[in-house]
Amino acid sequence: MENITKETRRESYHVVLATLTERQKTVLAILQECGDMTAQEIASELHSRGITPPDERNFAAPRLTELADTELVQAVGKKLCGKTGRKVTVWSDVSI
């Protein structure tokens, strides 16, 4: 029974991946490559890769919300943001 559940989850995962925008795919790939990160850390990574002009958090945060809605990422904790000094959400990809 568990194998059937894993198989259907994997099939759903690939169906959802096909519907993602390029930015959503990039944010997901960054989480998969770098591990758990905040929206600001992802924005900084997008900027360092030359994908976005500044390292503005709003280039990543909306994509994380969208990815959470599709259950591809999840909030796994909080930490202090190095840029703002405020507590922020730490995100993780939901590997299958």
Biopython code that builds the backbone (N, CA, C, O; Angstrom):
import numpy as np
from Bio.PDB.StructureBuilder import StructureBuilder

atoms = [
    (1, "MET", "N", (0.824, -1.197, 0.000)),
    (1, "MET", "CA", (0.000, 0.000, 0.000)),
    (1, "MET", "C", (0.870, 1.264, 0.000)),
    (1, "MET", "O", (0.567, 2.236, -0.692)),
    (2, "GLU", "N", (1.960, 1.237, 0.790)),
    (2, "GLU", "CA", (2.830, 2.401, 0.873)),
    (2, "GLU", "C", (3.465, 2.718, -0.482)),
    (2, "GLU", "O", (3.631, 3.889, -0.826)),
    (3, "ASN", "N", (3.822, 1.688, -1.252)),
    (3, "ASN", "CA", (4.411, 1.910, -2.572)),
    (3, "ASN", "C", (3.427, 2.586, -3.515)),
    (3, "ASN", "O", (3.821, 3.421, -4.329)),
    (4, "ILE", "N", (2.156, 2.236, -3.412)),
    (4, "ILE", "CA", (1.132, 2.861, -4.251)),
    (4, "ILE", "C", (1.021, 4.340, -3.897)),
    (4, "ILE", "O", (0.920, 5.187, -4.785)),
    (5, "THR", "N", (1.040, 4.652, -2.608)),
    (5, "THR", "CA", (0.969, 6.046, -2.165)),
    (5, "THR", "C", (2.168, 6.833, -2.686)),
    (5, "THR", "O", (2.003, 7.943, -3.192)),
    (6, "LYS", "N", (3.353, 6.281, -2.571)),
    (6, "LYS", "CA", (4.556, 6.954, -3.070)),
    (6, "LYS", "C", (4.482, 7.143, -4.581)),
    (6, "LYS", "O", (4.875, 8.188, -5.099)),
    (7, "GLU", "N", (3.985, 6.150, -5.274)),
    (7, "GLU", "CA", (3.891, 6.224, -6.735)),
    (7, "GLU", "C", (2.915, 7.317, -7.154)),
    (7, "GLU", "O", (3.222, 8.098, -8.055)),
    (8, "THR", "N", (1.751, 7.389, -6.521)),
    (8, "THR", "CA", (0.776, 8.419, -6.901)),
    (8, "THR", "C", (1.269, 9.808, -6.524)),
    (8, "THR", "O", (1.019, 10.778, -7.239)),
    (9, "ARG", "N", (1.971, 9.899, -5.397)),
    (9, "ARG", "CA", (2.535, 11.188, -4.996)),
    (9, "ARG", "C", (3.587, 11.646, -6.008)),
    (9, "ARG", "O", (3.623, 12.820, -6.376)),
    (10, "ARG", "N", (4.435, 10.733, -6.455)),
    (10, "ARG", "CA", (5.466, 11.050, -7.445)),
    (10, "ARG", "C", (4.817, 11.495, -8.764)),
    (10, "ARG", "O", (5.286, 12.443, -9.395)),
    (11, "GLU", "N", (3.749, 10.818, -9.178)),
    (11, "GLU", "CA", (3.050, 11.199, -10.408)),
    (11, "GLU", "C", (2.463, 12.604, -10.277)),
    (11, "GLU", "O", (2.568, 13.410, -11.201)),
    (12, "SER", "N", (1.850, 12.894, -9.142)),
    (12, "SER", "CA", (1.286, 14.222, -8.900)),
    (12, "SER", "C", (2.375, 15.276, -8.912)),
    (12, "SER", "O", (2.193, 16.357, -9.474)),
    (13, "TYR", "N", (3.497, 14.971, -8.301)),
    (13, "TYR", "CA", (4.631, 15.882, -8.238)),
    (13, "TYR", "C", (5.048, 16.293, -9.642)),
    (13, "TYR", "O", (5.264, 17.477, -9.901)),
    (14, "HIS", "N", (5.164, 15.336, -10.543)),
    (14, "HIS", "CA", (5.605, 15.638, -11.906)),
    (14, "HIS", "C", (4.545, 16.405, -12.696)),
    (14, "HIS", "O", (4.884, 17.225, -13.549)),
    (15, "VAL", "N", (3.286, 16.149, -12.425)),
    (15, "VAL", "CA", (2.211, 16.910, -13.073)),
    (15, "VAL", "C", (2.280, 18.367, -12.633)),
    (15, "VAL", "O", (2.183, 19.274, -13.461)),
    (16, "VAL", "N", (2.447, 18.594, -11.333)),
    (16, "VAL", "CA", (2.532, 19.955, -10.805)),
    (16, "VAL", "C", (3.778, 20.658, -11.335)),
    (16, "VAL", "O", (3.706, 21.832, -11.699)),
    (17, "LEU", "N", (4.907, 19.977, -11.387)),
    (17, "LEU", "CA", (6.142, 20.584, -11.899)),
    (17, "LEU", "C", (5.958, 21.132, -13.308)),
    (17, "LEU", "O", (6.510, 22.178, -13.651)),
    (18, "ALA", "N", (5.193, 20.438, -14.109)),
    (18, "ALA", "CA", (4.986, 20.861, -15.492)),
    (18, "ALA", "C", (4.202, 22.167, -15.590)),
    (18, "ALA", "O", (4.237, 22.829, -16.627)),
    (19, "THR", "N", (3.502, 22.541, -14.532)),
    (19, "THR", "CA", (2.683, 23.759, -14.556)),
    (19, "THR", "C", (3.388, 24.976, -13.960)),
    (19, "THR", "O", (2.840, 26.078, -13.985)),
    (20, "LEU", "N", (4.587, 24.790, -13.430)),
    (20, "LEU", "CA", (5.285, 25.890, -12.755)),
    (20, "LEU", "C", (5.853, 26.902, -13.736)),
    (20, "LEU", "O", (6.218, 26.563, -14.862)),
    (21, "THR", "N", (5.921, 28.153, -13.286)),
    (21, "THR", "CA", (6.580, 29.194, -14.065)),
    (21, "THR", "C", (8.093, 29.006, -13.939)),
    (21, "THR", "O", (8.559, 28.250, -13.086)),
    (22, "GLU", "N", (8.846, 29.683, -14.776)),
    (22, "GLU", "CA", (10.304, 29.577, -14.712)),
    (22, "GLU", "C", (10.836, 30.051, -13.363)),
    (22, "GLU", "O", (11.741, 29.431, -12.803)),
    (23, "ARG", "N", (10.286, 31.139, -12.837)),
    (23, "ARG", "CA", (10.754, 31.644, -11.542)),
    (23, "ARG", "C", (10.438, 30.649, -10.427)),
    (23, "ARG", "O", (11.261, 30.438, -9.536)),
    (24, "GLN", "N", (9.258, 30.038, -10.467)),
    (24, "GLN", "CA", (8.915, 29.023, -9.466)),
    (24, "GLN", "C", (9.879, 27.846, -9.534)),
    (24, "GLN", "O", (10.330, 27.345, -8.504)),
    (25, "LYS", "N", (10.194, 27.407, -10.746)),
    (25, "LYS", "CA", (11.144, 26.301, -10.918)),
    (25, "LYS", "C", (12.518, 26.675, -10.380)),
    (25, "LYS", "O", (13.193, 25.851, -9.764)),
    (26, "THR", "N", (12.931, 27.913, -10.612)),
    (26, "THR", "CA", (14.239, 28.362, -10.150)),
    (26, "THR", "C", (14.290, 28.416, -8.624)),
    (26, "THR", "O", (15.267, 27.976, -8.018)),
    (27, "VAL", "N", (13.245, 28.950, -8.007)),
    (27, "VAL", "CA", (13.190, 29.014, -6.538)),
    (27, "VAL", "C", (13.217, 27.608, -5.960)),
    (27, "VAL", "O", (13.929, 27.359, -4.987)),
    (28, "LEU", "N", (12.464, 26.692, -6.531)),
    (28, "LEU", "CA", (12.447, 25.306, -6.070)),
    (28, "LEU", "C", (13.837, 24.678, -6.233)),
    (28, "LEU", "O", (14.316, 23.988, -5.333)),
    (29, "ALA", "N", (14.473, 24.914, -7.360)),
    (29, "ALA", "CA", (15.816, 24.366, -7.602)),
    (29, "ALA", "C", (16.824, 24.913, -6.591)),
    (29, "ALA", "O", (17.687, 24.176, -6.115)),
    (30, "ILE", "N", (16.719, 26.189, -6.264)),
    (30, "ILE", "CA", (17.632, 26.780, -5.277)),
    (30, "ILE", "C", (17.457, 26.091, -3.929)),
    (30, "ILE", "O", (18.447, 25.766, -3.273)),
    (31, "LEU", "N", (16.222, 25.864, -3.507)),
    (31, "LEU", "CA", (15.987, 25.167, -2.242)),
    (31, "LEU", "C", (16.547, 23.745, -2.285)),
    (31, "LEU", "O", (17.115, 23.264, -1.304)),
    (32, "GLN", "N", (16.383, 23.084, -3.418)),
    (32, "GLN", "CA", (16.884, 21.712, -3.542)),
    (32, "GLN", "C", (18.412, 21.684, -3.512)),
    (32, "GLN", "O", (19.005, 20.771, -2.938)),
    (33, "GLU", "N", (19.046, 22.674, -4.122)),
    (33, "GLU", "CA", (20.504, 22.730, -4.193)),
    (33, "GLU", "C", (21.138, 23.227, -2.892)),
    (33, "GLU", "O", (22.170, 22.708, -2.465)),
    (34, "CYS", "N", (20.526, 24.224, -2.268)),
    (34, "CYS", "CA", (21.144, 24.917, -1.133)),
    (34, "CYS", "C", (20.594, 24.497, 0.222)),
    (34, "CYS", "O", (21.203, 24.793, 1.250)),
    (35, "GLY", "N", (19.468, 23.821, 0.244)),
    (35, "GLY", "CA", (18.858, 23.455, 1.519)),
    (35, "GLY", "C", (17.894, 24.527, 2.003)),
    (35, "GLY", "O", (17.537, 25.436, 1.253)),
    (36, "ASP", "N", (17.481, 24.418, 3.244)),
    (36, "ASP", "CA", (16.491, 25.321, 3.824)),
    (36, "ASP", "C", (16.981, 26.760, 3.793)),
    (36, "ASP", "O", (18.128, 27.049, 4.134)),
    (37, "MET", "N", (16.084, 27.667, 3.373)),
    (37, "MET", "CA", (16.448, 29.081, 3.228)),
    (37, "MET", "C", (15.250, 29.967, 3.501)),
    (37, "MET", "O", (14.103, 29.520, 3.470)),
    (38, "THR", "N", (15.535, 31.236, 3.769)),
    (38, "THR", "CA", (14.486, 32.241, 3.900)),
    (38, "THR", "C", (14.234, 32.869, 2.526)),
    (38, "THR", "O", (15.007, 32.662, 1.590)),
    (39, "ALA", "N", (13.150, 33.635, 2.412)),
    (39, "ALA", "CA", (12.854, 34.331, 1.155)),
    (39, "ALA", "C", (13.994, 35.287, 0.801)),
    (39, "ALA", "O", (14.368, 35.395, -0.367)),
    (40, "GLN", "N", (14.546, 35.976, 1.793)),
    (40, "GLN", "CA", (15.649, 36.907, 1.538)),
    (40, "GLN", "C", (16.889, 36.180, 1.046)),
    (40, "GLN", "O", (17.572, 36.655, 0.138)),
    (41, "GLU", "N", (17.181, 35.037, 1.638)),
    (41, "GLU", "CA", (18.343, 34.263, 1.203)),
    (41, "GLU", "C", (18.158, 33.769, -0.231)),
    (41, "GLU", "O", (19.107, 33.757, -1.016)),
    (42, "ILE", "N", (16.950, 33.366, -0.566)),
    (42, "ILE", "CA", (16.662, 32.936, -1.939)),
    (42, "ILE", "C", (16.789, 34.122, -2.884)),
    (42, "ILE", "O", (17.353, 33.993, -3.971)),
    (43, "ALA", "N", (16.266, 35.284, -2.475)),
    (43, "ALA", "CA", (16.380, 36.488, -3.306)),
    (43, "ALA", "C", (17.844, 36.841, -3.543)),
    (43, "ALA", "O", (18.212, 37.235, -4.650)),
    (44, "SER", "N", (18.674, 36.705, -2.528)),
    (44, "SER", "CA", (20.110, 36.977, -2.682)),
    (44, "SER", "C", (20.741, 35.990, -3.658)),
    (44, "SER", "O", (21.602, 36.360, -4.456)),
    (45, "GLU", "N", (20.310, 34.742, -3.588)),
    (45, "GLU", "CA", (20.822, 33.721, -4.515)),
    (45, "GLU", "C", (20.364, 34.011, -5.943)),
    (45, "GLU", "O", (21.144, 33.862, -6.884)),
    (46, "LEU", "N", (19.109, 34.421, -6.113)),
    (46, "LEU", "CA", (18.609, 34.803, -7.447)),
    (46, "LEU", "C", (19.461, 35.934, -8.013)),
    (46, "LEU", "O", (19.834, 35.920, -9.186)),
    (47, "HIS", "N", (19.758, 36.906, -7.171)),
    (47, "HIS", "CA", (20.575, 38.044, -7.602)),
    (47, "HIS", "C", (22.003, 37.605, -7.951)),
    (47, "HIS", "O", (22.559, 38.037, -8.960)),
    (48, "SER", "N", (22.589, 36.750, -7.116)),
    (48, "SER", "CA", (23.973, 36.315, -7.376)),
    (48, "SER", "C", (24.079, 35.494, -8.654)),
    (48, "SER", "O", (25.143, 35.429, -9.270)),
    (49, "ARG", "N", (22.980, 34.871, -9.049)),
    (49, "ARG", "CA", (22.963, 34.097, -10.306)),
    (49, "ARG", "C", (22.626, 34.974, -11.505)),
    (49, "ARG", "O", (22.580, 34.487, -12.635)),
    (50, "GLY", "N", (22.390, 36.260, -11.270)),
    (50, "GLY", "CA", (22.074, 37.185, -12.356)),
    (50, "GLY", "C", (20.649, 37.079, -12.849)),
    (50, "GLY", "O", (20.350, 37.515, -13.961)),
    (51, "ILE", "N", (19.766, 36.513, -12.056)),
    (51, "ILE", "CA", (18.375, 36.318, -12.475)),
    (51, "ILE", "C", (17.531, 37.549, -12.162)),
    (51, "ILE", "O", (16.623, 37.891, -12.921)),
    (52, "THR", "N", (17.827, 38.215, -11.046)),
    (52, "THR", "CA", (17.086, 39.420, -10.674)),
    (52, "THR", "C", (18.075, 40.568, -10.494)),
    (52, "THR", "O", (19.223, 40.344, -10.110)),
    (53, "PRO", "N", (17.631, 41.807, -10.773)),
    (53, "PRO", "CA", (18.544, 42.946, -10.645)),
    (53, "PRO", "C", (18.976, 43.189, -9.191)),
    (53, "PRO", "O", (20.178, 43.159, -8.925)),
    (54, "PRO", "N", (18.067, 43.428, -8.237)),
    (54, "PRO", "CA", (18.486, 43.553, -6.835)),
    (54, "PRO", "C", (18.198, 42.255, -6.080)),
    (54, "PRO", "O", (17.596, 41.329, -6.623)),
    (55, "ASP", "N", (18.631, 42.203, -4.836)),
    (55, "ASP", "CA", (18.347, 41.014, -4.030)),
    (55, "ASP", "C", (17.095, 41.243, -3.180)),
    (55, "ASP", "O", (17.061, 40.890, -2.001)),
    (56, "GLU", "N", (16.086, 41.827, -3.784)),
    (56, "GLU", "CA", (14.838, 42.157, -3.102)),
    (56, "GLU", "C", (14.035, 40.897, -2.787)),
    (56, "GLU", "O", (13.785, 40.068, -3.662)),
    (57, "ARG", "N", (13.640, 40.770, -1.537)),
    (57, "ARG", "CA", (12.877, 39.632, -1.021)),
    (57, "ARG", "C", (11.617, 39.345, -1.848)),
    (57, "ARG", "O", (11.222, 38.189, -2.002)),
    (58, "ASN", "N", (10.997, 40.393, -2.374)),
    (58, "ASN", "CA", (9.743, 40.206, -3.111)),
    (58, "ASN", "C", (9.908, 39.484, -4.446)),
    (58, "ASN", "O", (8.913, 39.152, -5.090)),
    (59, "PHE", "N", (11.136, 39.240, -4.865)),
    (59, "PHE", "CA", (11.341, 38.398, -6.045)),
    (59, "PHE", "C", (11.149, 36.927, -5.699)),
    (59, "PHE", "O", (10.892, 36.115, -6.588)),
    (60, "ALA", "N", (11.269, 36.569, -4.414)),
    (60, "ALA", "CA", (11.163, 35.175, -3.991)),
    (60, "ALA", "C", (9.908, 34.873, -3.182)),
    (60, "ALA", "O", (9.297, 33.822, -3.373)),
    (61, "ALA", "N", (9.512, 35.768, -2.287)),
    (61, "ALA", "CA", (8.425, 35.487, -1.340)),
    (61, "ALA", "C", (7.110, 35.056, -2.002)),
    (61, "ALA", "O", (6.512, 34.073, -1.563)),
    (62, "PRO", "N", (6.642, 35.753, -3.037)),
    (62, "PRO", "CA", (5.388, 35.312, -3.657)),
    (62, "PRO", "C", (5.502, 33.915, -4.296)),
    (62, "PRO", "O", (4.543, 33.143, -4.293)),
    (63, "ARG", "N", (6.678, 33.610, -4.837)),
    (63, "ARG", "CA", (6.872, 32.284, -5.440)),
    (63, "ARG", "C", (6.835, 31.203, -4.363)),
    (63, "ARG", "O", (6.329, 30.107, -4.605)),
    (64, "LEU", "N", (7.362, 31.499, -3.185)),
    (64, "LEU", "CA", (7.317, 30.535, -2.084)),
    (64, "LEU", "C", (5.880, 30.267, -1.655)),
    (64, "LEU", "O", (5.511, 29.123, -1.391)),
    (65, "THR", "N", (5.075, 31.314, -1.586)),
    (65, "THR", "CA", (3.654, 31.145, -1.236)),
    (65, "THR", "C", (2.956, 30.273, -2.274)),
    (65, "THR", "O", (2.185, 29.378, -1.929)),
    (66, "GLU", "N", (3.231, 30.540, -3.536)),
    (66, "GLU", "CA", (2.626, 29.737, -4.612)),
    (66, "GLU", "C", (3.088, 28.283, -4.529)),
    (66, "GLU", "O", (2.283, 27.363, -4.675)),
    (67, "LEU", "N", (4.373, 28.080, -4.295)),
    (67, "LEU", "CA", (4.899, 26.717, -4.189)),
    (67, "LEU", "C", (4.338, 26.001, -2.955)),
    (67, "LEU", "O", (4.110, 24.793, -2.996)),
    (68, "ALA", "N", (4.119, 26.725, -1.876)),
    (68, "ALA", "CA", (3.507, 26.135, -0.679)),
    (68, "ALA", "C", (2.068, 25.713, -0.975)),
    (68, "ALA", "O", (1.603, 24.681, -0.493)),
    (69, "ASP", "N", (1.373, 26.517, -1.769)),
    (69, "ASP", "CA", (-0.007, 26.174, -2.146)),
    (69, "ASP", "C", (-0.068, 24.880, -2.956)),
    (69, "ASP", "O", (-1.065, 24.160, -2.898)),
    (70, "THR", "N", (0.986, 24.583, -3.706)),
    (70, "THR", "CA", (1.037, 23.346, -4.484)),
    (70, "THR", "C", (1.693, 22.211, -3.705)),
    (70, "THR", "O", (1.859, 21.105, -4.220)),
    (71, "GLU", "N", (2.066, 22.499, -2.450)),
    (71, "GLU", "CA", (2.676, 21.524, -1.537)),
    (71, "GLU", "C", (4.049, 21.036, -1.994)),
    (71, "GLU", "O", (4.448, 19.913, -1.686)),
    (72, "LEU", "N", (4.772, 21.890, -2.734)),
    (72, "LEU", "CA", (6.131, 21.559, -3.152)),
    (72, "LEU", "C", (7.172, 22.082, -2.177)),
    (72, "LEU", "O", (8.298, 21.584, -2.142)),
    (73, "VAL", "N", (6.804, 23.085, -1.386)),
    (73, "VAL", "CA", (7.668, 23.587, -0.317)),
    (73, "VAL", "C", (6.832, 23.733, 0.940)),
    (73, "VAL", "O", (5.603, 23.779, 0.890)),
    (74, "GLN", "N", (7.524, 23.804, 2.065)),
    (74, "GLN", "CA", (6.816, 24.014, 3.322)),
    (74, "GLN", "C", (7.668, 24.855, 4.268)),
    (74, "GLN", "O", (8.897, 24.860, 4.192)),
    (75, "ALA", "N", (6.983, 25.562, 5.156)),
    (75, "ALA", "CA", (7.668, 26.306, 6.198)),
    (75, "ALA", "C", (8.151, 25.302, 7.236)),
    (75, "ALA", "O", (7.395, 24.439, 7.683)),
    (76, "VAL", "N", (9.430, 25.427, 7.615)),
    (76, "VAL", "CA", (9.997, 24.465, 8.564)),
    (76, "VAL", "C", (10.543, 25.131, 9.826)),
    (76, "VAL", "O", (11.046, 24.450, 10.720)),
    (77, "GLY", "N", (10.447, 26.433, 9.898)),
    (77, "GLY", "CA", (10.930, 27.114, 11.088)),
    (77, "GLY", "C", (11.026, 28.608, 10.879)),
    (77, "GLY", "O", (10.542, 29.153, 9.887)),
    (78, "LYS", "N", (11.670, 29.263, 11.849)),
    (78, "LYS", "CA", (11.886, 30.707, 11.781)),
    (78, "LYS", "C", (13.315, 30.998, 12.227)),
    (78, "LYS", "O", (13.929, 30.227, 12.965)),
    (79, "LYS", "N", (13.826, 32.138, 11.755)),
    (79, "LYS", "CA", (15.123, 32.611, 12.222)),
    (79, "LYS", "C", (15.197, 34.107, 11.997)),
    (79, "LYS", "O", (14.361, 34.682, 11.301)),
    (80, "LEU", "N", (16.191, 34.728, 12.584)),
    (80, "LEU", "CA", (16.365, 36.160, 12.399)),
    (80, "LEU", "C", (16.973, 36.435, 11.031)),
    (80, "LEU", "O", (17.958, 35.811, 10.636)),
    (81, "CYS", "N", (16.378, 37.370, 10.325)),
    (81, "CYS", "CA", (16.884, 37.784, 9.018)),
    (81, "CYS", "C", (18.117, 38.653, 9.229)),
    (81, "CYS", "O", (18.095, 39.598, 10.016)),
    (82, "GLY", "N", (19.186, 38.326, 8.521)),
    (82, "GLY", "CA", (20.421, 39.098, 8.626)),
    (82, "GLY", "C", (20.291, 40.508, 8.080)),
    (82, "GLY", "O", (21.061, 41.395, 8.450)),
    (83, "LYS", "N", (19.323, 40.718, 7.206)),
    (83, "LYS", "CA", (19.155, 42.029, 6.580)),
    (83, "LYS", "C", (18.243, 42.944, 7.397)),
    (83, "LYS", "O", (18.521, 44.135, 7.540)),
    (84, "THR", "N", (17.145, 42.383, 7.937)),
    (84, "THR", "CA", (16.153, 43.203, 8.641)),
    (84, "THR", "C", (16.198, 43.052, 10.158)),
    (84, "THR", "O", (15.708, 43.919, 10.882)),
    (85, "GLY", "N", (16.779, 41.962, 10.640)),
    (85, "GLY", "CA", (16.786, 41.710, 12.070)),
    (85, "GLY", "C", (15.469, 41.186, 12.611)),
    (85, "GLY", "O", (15.304, 41.046, 13.822)),
    (86, "ARG", "N", (14.536, 40.895, 11.722)),
    (86, "ARG", "CA", (13.229, 40.389, 12.130)),
    (86, "ARG", "C", (13.172, 38.881, 11.962)),
    (86, "ARG", "O", (13.929, 38.301, 11.183)),
    (87, "LYS", "N", (12.256, 38.247, 12.710)),
    (87, "LYS", "CA", (12.043, 36.815, 12.538)),
    (87, "LYS", "C", (11.346, 36.573, 11.208)),
    (87, "LYS", "O", (10.368, 37.242, 10.873)),
    (88, "VAL", "N", (11.860, 35.612, 10.460)),
    (88, "VAL", "CA", (11.295, 35.276, 9.154)),
    (88, "VAL", "C", (11.167, 33.758, 9.021)),
    (88, "VAL", "O", (11.781, 33.003, 9.774)),
    (89, "THR", "N", (10.383, 33.337, 8.078)),
    (89, "THR", "CA", (10.132, 31.933, 7.834)),
    (89, "THR", "C", (11.296, 31.290, 7.094)),
    (89, "THR", "O", (11.886, 31.887, 6.193)),
    (90, "VAL", "N", (11.610, 30.082, 7.484)),
    (90, "VAL", "CA", (12.591, 29.254, 6.783)),
    (90, "VAL", "C", (11.807, 28.230, 5.979)),
    (90, "VAL", "O", (10.903, 27.581, 6.505)),
    (91, "TRP", "N", (12.153, 28.085, 4.704)),
    (91, "TRP", "CA", (11.436, 27.203, 3.773)),
    (91, "TRP", "C", (12.289, 26.001, 3.395)),
    (91, "TRP", "O", (13.518, 26.061, 3.389)),
    (92, "SER", "N", (11.606, 24.915, 3.081)),
    (92, "SER", "CA", (12.274, 23.683, 2.638)),
    (92, "SER", "C", (11.479, 23.086, 1.481)),
    (92, "SER", "O", (10.254, 23.196, 1.429)),
    (93, "ASP", "N", (12.193, 22.456, 0.558)),
    (93, "ASP", "CA", (11.459, 21.751, -0.500)),
    (93, "ASP", "C", (10.912, 20.452, 0.093)),
    (93, "ASP", "O", (11.486, 19.887, 1.024)),
    (94, "VAL", "N", (9.807, 19.999, -0.458)),
    (94, "VAL", "CA", (9.182, 18.763, 0.002)),
    (94, "VAL", "C", (9.557, 17.693, -1.012)),
    (94, "VAL", "O", (8.862, 17.482, -2.006)),
    (95, "SER", "N", (10.664, 17.027, -0.739)),
    (95, "SER", "CA", (11.153, 15.998, -1.657)),
    (95, "SER", "C", (10.237, 14.801, -1.624)),
    (95, "SER", "O", (9.635, 14.477, -0.600)),
    (96, "ILE", "N", (10.144, 14.149, -2.772)),
    (96, "ILE", "CA", (9.313, 12.938, -2.838)),
    (96, "ILE", "C", (10.170, 11.701, -2.700)),
    (96, "ILE", "O", (9.653, 10.584, -2.730)),
]
sb = StructureBuilder()
sb.init_structure("model")
sb.init_model(0)
sb.init_chain("A")
sb.init_seg("    ")
for serial, (resi, resn, name, xyz) in enumerate(atoms, 1):
    if name == "N":
        sb.init_residue(resn, " ", resi, " ")
    sb.init_atom(name, np.array(xyz, "f"), 0.0, 1.0, " ", f" {name:<3s}", serial, name[0])
structure = sb.get_structure()
